[in-house]
């Protein structure tokens, strides 16, 4: 018992040390931040993206199909509708098999230029896979489907340049090769982690990826195929402009999914993109109409719908970067410039861009991409603070070069394999009956 005080004195330092260690551990546990919660699917964003995807698909079928069909002659109406519908089917399959992977997967050492095949056949993607985890938090299946609708409409747009004079077999072969060799790499350059996006080239919804790309390819097609039989001497007036108005109207409505959907979220920036889309389309429709009224003395139905589409094209790259005043100016500029490109330029140079794929989409896309560098507003989108016209021009030039060269090569490959044009007699008789065995009574 006499040793008890000495024992207490010996144990006291150990008890103090144990208390100090316990306090330190408790403090460390409090100071260590909790692990970030795993990203959870955002149902609001997902609902908006499901809606946007359906809107963009509507732009091709039936929108573009009717828009183009209404502007060709009666004997080629079914063949023109068939082009849009068949391209939709073909691109859907190719996008599922390889296109999505080439555009939006990691390409390893070649990632600056093209993705790889790690997501071919959508392998590795599950119902739990999210795109932009921590930001948009939408299912990757929905993102791929949304991007598929962009891939569908782009080669379908090209068909407007060679309407009424390409073999159906050639169309299918060209569209399939073009999707994988031209579209998917350029989509990767801008949106999939490639060199144009890294260089600061701004393209919110496809001014470069879709419209410049399709417009330039269309011009190359028009030059390689040559003019339609009777061009300049035969009456080639549109068969049914009511179809074209319905098609243009569907395009306009669908474009809200195209532009506002490209935010990948249901938020204020999507709202700004929607407002910009409406303002630019309306301003461009009026600008084209008044320009035509002044020069040709009559405002035409074809003119106002072409102007509205030109405005939609031009505002596409800018829609998520500019304020509505910028969109208004872009709409006016595109309406006037595209009028001269579609009505005056092609006649001056003598090429037959049947439905003005280059005059509206190519030229409109270039106008919009350049003006994005002028009107980008950091108050709308912080990424706009570093925008310049030179950066935008950099993206335009690389897109034009690759699209023009690759499209030219693909056309000659297709020509060697199946030929490009039907016979002169088949073309005169009409593609509906000679290629598809059907006619409109």
C-alpha positions as semicolon CSV with decimal commas, in nm:
position;residue;x (nm);y (nm);z (nm)
1;X;0,000;0,000;0,000
2;X;0,295;0,229;0,072
3;X;0,397;0,199;-0,297
4;X;0,062;0,328;-0,428
5;X;0,159;0,697;-0,447
6;X;0,476;0,609;-0,634
7;X;0,274;0,393;-0,877
8;X;0,030;0,675;-0,940
9;X;0,319;0,911;-1,008
10;X;0,464;0,664;-1,260
11;X;0,135;0,607;-1,442
12;X;0,035;0,974;-1,458
13;X;0,263;1,065;-1,754
14;X;0,133;0,764;-1,951
15;X;-0,228;0,865;-1,888
16;X;-0,151;1,220;-2,000
17;X;0,016;1,090;-2,317
18;X;-0,285;0,868;-2,395
19;X;-0,519;1,165;-2,348
20;X;-0,304;1,376;-2,580
21;X;-0,307;1,106;-2,848
22;X;-0,685;1,067;-2,822
23;X;-0,730;1,445;-2,857
24;X;-0,497;1,453;-3,160
25;X;-0,679;1,168;-3,332
26;X;-1,016;1,330;-3,269
27;X;-0,892;1,664;-3,406
28;X;-0,746;1,493;-3,714
29;X;-1,077;1,320;-3,780
30;X;-1,259;1,652;-3,756
31;X;-1,002;1,830;-3,979
32;X;-1,008;1,567;-4,254
33;X;-1,278;1,663;-4,508
34;X;-1,540;1,406;-4,580
35;X;-1,508;1,228;-4,914
36;X;-1,703;1,403;-5,193
37;X;-2,032;1,229;-5,259
38;X;-2,055;1,033;-5,580
39;X;-2,228;1,226;-5,862
40;X;-2,599;1,153;-5,877
41;X;-2,810;1,163;-6,192
42;X;-2,979;1,503;-6,232
43;X;-3,340;1,427;-6,328
44;X;-3,415;1,785;-6,439
45;X;-3,119;1,798;-6,676
46;X;-3,198;1,450;-6,800
47;X;-3,560;1,539;-6,875
48;X;-3,450;1,845;-7,073
49;X;-3,192;1,643;-7,269
50;X;-3,445;1,372;-7,354
51;X;-3,671;1,648;-7,488
52;X;-3,388;1,819;-7,676
53;X;-3,284;1,494;-7,838
54;X;-3,635;1,438;-7,973
55;X;-3,644;1,799;-8,100
56;X;-3,317;1,763;-8,289
57;X;-3,421;1,432;-8,444
58;X;-3,737;1,609;-8,561
59;X;-3,515;1,856;-8,747
60;X;-3,412;1,583;-8,993
61;X;-3,724;1,369;-9,002
62;X;-3,957;1,526;-9,091
63;X;-3,813;1,881;-9,083
64;X;-3,526;1,875;-9,331
65;X;-3,697;1,607;-9,540
66;X;-3,996;1,836;-9,601
67;X;-3,786;2,152;-9,634
68;X;-3,574;2,001;-9,910
69;X;-3,859;1,808;-10,073
70;X;-4,064;2,124;-10,110
71;X;-3,785;2,291;-10,308
72;X;-3,722;2,024;-10,572
73;X;-3,931;1,932;-10,875
74;X;-4,224;1,694;-10,840
75;X;-4,041;1,410;-11,017
76;X;-3,770;1,411;-10,748
77;X;-3,975;1,474;-10,435
78;X;-3,985;1,115;-10,307
79;X;-3,616;1,063;-10,381
80;X;-3,534;1,374;-10,178
81;X;-3,744;1,266;-9,880
82;X;-3,584;0,922;-9,906
83;X;-3,238;1,073;-9,875
84;X;-3,309;1,230;-9,534
85;X;-3,487;0,921;-9,402
86;X;-3,223;0,674;-9,524
87;X;-2,938;0,889;-9,390
88;X;-3,112;0,892;-9,052
89;X;-3,119;0,511;-9,047
90;X;-2,764;0,468;-9,176
91;X;-2,601;0,721;-8,944
92;X;-2,784;0,580;-8,642
93;X;-2,625;0,240;-8,698
94;X;-2,278;0,376;-8,777
95;X;-2,286;0,611;-8,476
96;X;-2,376;0,322;-8,248
97;X;-2,107;0,099;-8,396
98;X;-1,811;0,337;-8,415
99;X;-1,899;0,705;-8,469
100;X;-1,963;0,792;-8,105
101;X;-1,641;0,629;-7,995
102;X;-1,435;0,807;-8,260
103;X;-1,584;1,141;-8,157
104;X;-1,605;1,113;-7,779
105;X;-1,361;0,858;-7,644
106;X;-0,992;0,896;-7,560
107;X;-0,775;0,850;-7,867
108;X;-0,452;0,801;-7,674
109;X;-0,152;0,943;-7,860
110;X;-0,385;1,058;-8,139
111;X;-0,638;1,219;-7,906
112;X;-0,573;1,567;-8,046
113;X;-0,718;1,446;-8,376
114;X;-0,954;1,154;-8,321
115;X;-1,096;0,934;-8,048
116;X;-1,037;0,563;-8,016
117;X;-1,260;0,256;-8,033
118;X;-1,292;0,189;-7,662
119;X;-1,663;0,273;-7,678
120;X;-1,737;0,097;-8,008
121;X;-2,080;-0,066;-7,992
122;X;-2,122;0,145;-7,675
123;X;-1,930;-0,114;-7,476
124;X;-1,866;-0,016;-7,116
125;X;-2,160;0,224;-7,104
126;X;-2,431;0,125;-6,856
127;X;-2,750;0,280;-6,722
128;X;-2,536;0,415;-6,437
129;X;-2,277;0,582;-6,663
130;X;-2,297;0,961;-6,640
131;X;-2,176;1,221;-6,887
132;X;-2,009;1,525;-6,729
133;X;-2,028;1,379;-6,375
134;X;-2,037;1,656;-6,119
135;X;-2,159;1,906;-6,380
136;X;-2,445;1,797;-6,607
137;X;-2,492;1,452;-6,452
138;X;-2,694;1,309;-6,739
139;X;-2,686;0,946;-6,857
140;X;-2,416;0,882;-7,115
141;X;-2,671;0,696;-7,326
142;X;-2,871;1,020;-7,347
143;X;-2,561;1,222;-7,435
144;X;-2,469;0,978;-7,711
145;X;-2,823;0,983;-7,845
146;X;-2,825;1,365;-7,842
147;X;-2,499;1,376;-8,033
148;X;-2,630;1,111;-8,271
149;X;-2,903;1,349;-8,384
150;X;-2,634;1,605;-8,476
151;X;-2,446;1,339;-8,669
152;X;-2,768;1,247;-8,852
153;X;-2,856;1,594;-8,975
154;X;-2,508;1,689;-9,097
155;X;-2,475;1,451;-9,397
156;X;-2,846;1,498;-9,463
157;X;-2,777;1,871;-9,506
158;X;-2,509;1,797;-9,765
159;X;-2,770;1,631;-9,986
160;X;-2,922;1,971;-10,055
161;X;-2,619;2,064;-10,265
162;X;-2,654;1,768;-10,505
163;X;-3,032;1,728;-10,492
164;X;-3,190;1,575;-10,804
165;X;-2,869;1,426;-10,945
166;X;-2,695;1,165;-10,726
167;X;-2,750;0,790;-10,736
168;X;-2,902;0,651;-10,419
169;X;-2,626;0,392;-10,382
170;X;-2,368;0,669;-10,410
171;X;-2,550;0,874;-10,146
172;X;-2,542;0,588;-9,897
173;X;-2,177;0,505;-9,954
174;X;-2,067;0,869;-9,947
175;X;-2,268;0,948;-9,632
176;X;-2,133;0,649;-9,442
177;X;-1,770;0,714;-9,528
178;X;-1,808;1,087;-9,471
179;X;-1,954;1,037;-9,124
180;X;-1,659;0,829;-9,005
181;X;-1,378;1,008;-9,188
182;X;-1,494;1,371;-9,171
183;X;-1,771;1,431;-8,919
184;X;-1,653;1,218;-8,626
185;X;-1,295;1,356;-8,625
186;X;-1,412;1,719;-8,650
187;X;-1,663;1,664;-8,368
188;X;-1,371;1,528;-8,165
189;X;-1,151;1,829;-8,255
190;X;-1,406;2,071;-8,114
191;X;-1,609;1,886;-7,848
192;X;-1,426;1,563;-7,770
193;X;-1,097;1,693;-7,633
194;X;-0,925;1,760;-7,965
195;X;-0,693;2,039;-8,071
196;X;-0,952;2,299;-8,176
197;X;-1,135;2,294;-7,845
198;X;-0,803;2,306;-7,662
199;X;-0,703;2,609;-7,868
200;X;-1,009;2,799;-7,747
201;X;-1,223;2,773;-8,061
202;X;-1,583;2,837;-7,954
203;X;-1,867;2,639;-8,108
204;X;-2,158;2,609;-7,870
205;X;-2,388;2,393;-8,082
206;X;-2,231;2,312;-8,419
207;X;-2,158;2,613;-8,637
208;X;-1,824;2,457;-8,727
209;X;-1,893;2,089;-8,660
210;X;-2,226;2,079;-8,843
211;X;-2,284;2,377;-9,072
212;X;-1,944;2,479;-9,209
213;X;-1,862;2,111;-9,232
214;X;-2,179;2,026;-9,428
215;X;-2,175;2,342;-9,638
216;X;-1,819;2,299;-9,761
217;X;-1,874;1,929;-9,831
218;X;-2,188;2,025;-10,022
219;X;-1,995;2,272;-10,237
220;X;-1,736;2,006;-10,319
221;X;-2,016;1,765;-10,414
222;X;-2,180;2,025;-10,639
223;X;-1,850;2,094;-10,816
224;X;-1,756;1,728;-10,862
225;X;-2,101;1,614;-10,980
226;X;-2,157;1,913;-11,207
227;X;-2,486;2,081;-11,287
228;X;-2,826;1,919;-11,314
229;X;-2,943;1,830;-11,665
230;X;-3,104;2,140;-11,813
231;X;-2,972;2,373;-11,546
232;X;-3,015;2,731;-11,664
233;X;-3,252;2,639;-11,949
234;X;-3,520;2,417;-11,789
235;X;-3,773;2,543;-11,535
236;X;-3,655;2,412;-11,198
237;X;-3,903;2,599;-10,977
238;X;-3,992;2,434;-10,644
239;X;-4,281;2,188;-10,661
240;X;-4,452;2,274;-10,332
241;X;-4,336;2,563;-10,116
242;X;-4,595;2,476;-9,852
243;X;-4,390;2,162;-9,779
244;X;-4,082;2,382;-9,754
245;X;-4,252;2,621;-9,509
246;X;-4,366;2,330;-9,292
247;X;-4,013;2,189;-9,302
248;X;-3,854;2,523;-9,216
249;X;-4,098;2,568;-8,928
250;X;-4,010;2,225;-8,789
251;X;-3,642;2,313;-8,823
252;X;-3,698;2,635;-8,631
253;X;-3,877;2,465;-8,342
254;X;-3,629;2,177;-8,339
255;X;-3,341;2,423;-8,325
256;X;-3,428;2,505;-7,964
257;X;-3,317;2,151;-7,881
258;X;-3,014;2,196;-8,104
259;X;-2,891;2,516;-7,935
260;X;-3,045;2,527;-7,587
261;X;-2,992;2,153;-7,553
262;X;-2,620;2,194;-7,612
263;X;-2,588;2,341;-7,263
264;X;-2,664;1,983;-7,143
265;X;-2,854;2,132;-6,852
266;X;-3,184;2,301;-6,770
267;X;-3,041;2,632;-6,650
268;X;-3,007;3,002;-6,726
269;X;-2,755;2,955;-7,006
270;X;-2,994;2,719;-7,184
271;X;-3,255;2,991;-7,155
272;X;-3,017;3,248;-7,303
273;X;-2,937;3,014;-7,592
274;X;-3,309;2,970;-7,657
275;X;-3,373;3,345;-7,662
276;X;-3,072;3,404;-7,889
277;X;-3,197;3,138;-8,129
278;X;-3,539;3,298;-8,163
279;X;-3,408;3,654;-8,202
280;X;-3,146;3,562;-8,464
281;X;-3,387;3,355;-8,674
282;X;-3,649;3,628;-8,681
283;X;-3,397;3,903;-8,757
284;X;-3,240;3,701;-9,038
285;X;-3,576;3,616;-9,193
286;X;-3,664;3,984;-9,208
287;X;-3,317;4,085;-9,327
288;X;-3,330;3,839;-9,620
289;X;-3,689;3,939;-9,700
290;X;-3,619;4,313;-9,708
291;X;-3,296;4,265;-9,905
292;X;-3,481;4,058;-10,165
293;X;-3,770;4,307;-10,165
294;X;-3,528;4,589;-10,237
295;X;-3,336;4,407;-10,512
296;X;-3,592;4,173;-10,674
297;X;-3,892;4,398;-10,595
298;X;-4,094;4,119;-10,432
299;X;-4,061;3,945;-10,093
300;X;-4,084;3,572;-10,157
301;X;-4,194;3,287;-9,932
302;X;-3,880;3,096;-10,025
303;X;-3,674;3,402;-9,929
304;X;-3,810;3,453;-9,580
305;X;-3,783;3,085;-9,483
306;X;-3,430;3,067;-9,626
307;X;-3,339;3,376;-9,425
308;X;-3,476;3,231;-9,103
309;X;-3,274;2,912;-9,156
310;X;-2,963;3,123;-9,228
311;X;-3,013;3,302;-8,896
312;X;-3,054;2,972;-8,713
313;X;-2,732;2,848;-8,872
314;X;-2,534;3,160;-8,788
315;X;-2,643;3,182;-8,425
316;X;-2,565;2,814;-8,363
317;X;-2,197;2,858;-8,266
318;X;-2,276;3,179;-8,076
319;X;-2,599;3,083;-7,900
320;X;-2,439;3,005;-7,564
321;X;-2,178;3,281;-7,574
322;X;-2,350;3,603;-7,683
323;X;-2,629;3,817;-7,541
324;X;-2,952;3,877;-7,734
325;X;-2,820;4,202;-7,883
326;X;-2,528;4,010;-8,031
327;X;-2,769;3,745;-8,161
328;X;-2,979;4,019;-8,320
329;X;-2,679;4,158;-8,509
330;X;-2,568;3,809;-8,611
331;X;-2,917;3,743;-8,747
332;X;-2,923;4,061;-8,956
333;X;-2,572;4,000;-9,092
334;X;-2,642;3,638;-9,184
335;X;-2,972;3,719;-9,353
336;X;-2,811;3,974;-9,582
337;X;-2,485;3,790;-9,650
338;X;-2,649;3,453;-9,712
339;X;-2,894;3,614;-9,955
340;X;-2,608;3,730;-10,172
341;X;-2,425;3,396;-10,132
342;X;-2,730;3,192;-10,233
343;X;-2,872;3,420;-10,502
344;X;-2,574;3,606;-10,648
345;X;-2,253;3,419;-10,564
346;X;-2,346;3,079;-10,709
347;X;-2,468;3,238;-11,032
348;X;-2,153;3,447;-11,058
349;X;-1,932;3,138;-11,028
350;X;-2,167;2,906;-11,215
351;X;-2,191;2,612;-10,973
352;X;-2,522;2,432;-10,907
353;X;-2,578;2,424;-10,532
354;X;-2,933;2,293;-10,578
355;X;-3,087;2,391;-10,244
356;X;-2,815;2,631;-10,123
357;X;-2,644;2,400;-9,876
358;X;-2,325;2,603;-9,911
359;X;-2,492;2,941;-9,952
360;X;-2,695;2,905;-9,633
361;X;-2,513;2,652;-9,415
362;X;-2,153;2,700;-9,524
363;X;-2,160;3,079;-9,548
364;X;-2,399;3,118;-9,253
365;X;-2,178;2,896;-9,039
366;X;-1,870;3,101;-9,125
367;X;-2,049;3,431;-9,050
368;X;-2,170;3,298;-8,716
369;X;-1,836;3,149;-8,615
370;X;-1,649;3,473;-8,689
371;X;-1,906;3,693;-8,514
372;X;-1,892;3,468;-8,209
373;X;-1,540;3,601;-8,167
374;X;-1,676;3,957;-8,186
375;X;-1,985;3,935;-7,964
376;X;-1,893;3,670;-7,705
377;X;-2,006;3,808;-7,370
378;X;-1,840;3,680;-7,047
379;X;-2,153;3,784;-6,856
380;X;-2,342;3,516;-7,051
381;X;-2,067;3,253;-7,049
382;X;-1,731;3,289;-6,877
383;X;-1,562;3,100;-7,162
384;X;-1,634;3,400;-7,383
385;X;-1,374;3,616;-7,210
386;X;-1,092;3,472;-7,420
387;X;-1,278;3,469;-7,751
388;X;-1,110;3,628;-8,054
389;X;-1,185;3,641;-8,423
390;X;-0,843;3,489;-8,494
391;X;-0,916;3,183;-8,282
392;X;-1,246;3,139;-8,461
393;X;-1,076;3,178;-8,799
394;X;-0,825;2,912;-8,696
395;X;-1,110;2,665;-8,644
396;X;-1,282;2,763;-8,967
397;X;-0,969;2,720;-9,180
398;X;-0,881;2,374;-9,045
399;X;-1,240;2,258;-9,084
400;X;-1,263;2,382;-9,443
401;X;-0,934;2,222;-9,544
402;X;-1,007;1,879;-9,397
403;X;-1,368;1,873;-9,511
404;X;-1,288;1,984;-9,866
405;X;-0,995;1,746;-9,920
406;X;-1,153;1,443;-9,753
407;X;-1,490;1,495;-9,926
408;X;-1,318;1,521;-10,263
409;X;-1,130;1,195;-10,208
410;X;-1,440;1,012;-10,080
411;X;-1,640;1,123;-10,385
412;X;-1,384;0,979;-10,624
413;X;-1,369;0,655;-10,427
414;X;-1,748;0,630;-10,450
415;X;-1,736;0,717;-10,820
416;X;-1,491;0,433;-10,882
417;X;-1,704;0,185;-10,686
418;X;-2,064;0,258;-10,787
419;X;-2,062;0,580;-10,991
420;X;-2,208;0,913;-10,877
421;X;-2,485;1,012;-11,116
422;X;-2,774;0,831;-11,280
423;X;-2,785;0,832;-11,659
424;X;-2,896;1,145;-11,840
425;X;-3,224;0,982;-11,936
426;X;-3,291;0,867;-11,579
427;X;-3,227;1,216;-11,449
428;X;-3,457;1,373;-11,706
429;X;-3,731;1,121;-11,631
430;X;-3,695;1,180;-11,257
431;X;-3,528;0,998;-10,969
432;X;-3,854;0,895;-10,802
433;X;-3,945;0,645;-11,070
434;X;-3,598;0,556;-11,203
435;X;-3,429;0,499;-10,864
436;X;-3,719;0,402;-10,640
437;X;-3,995;0,287;-10,873
438;X;-4,250;0,524;-10,723
439;X;-4,426;0,839;-10,836
440;X;-4,652;1,107;-10,694
441;X;-4,983;1,123;-10,878
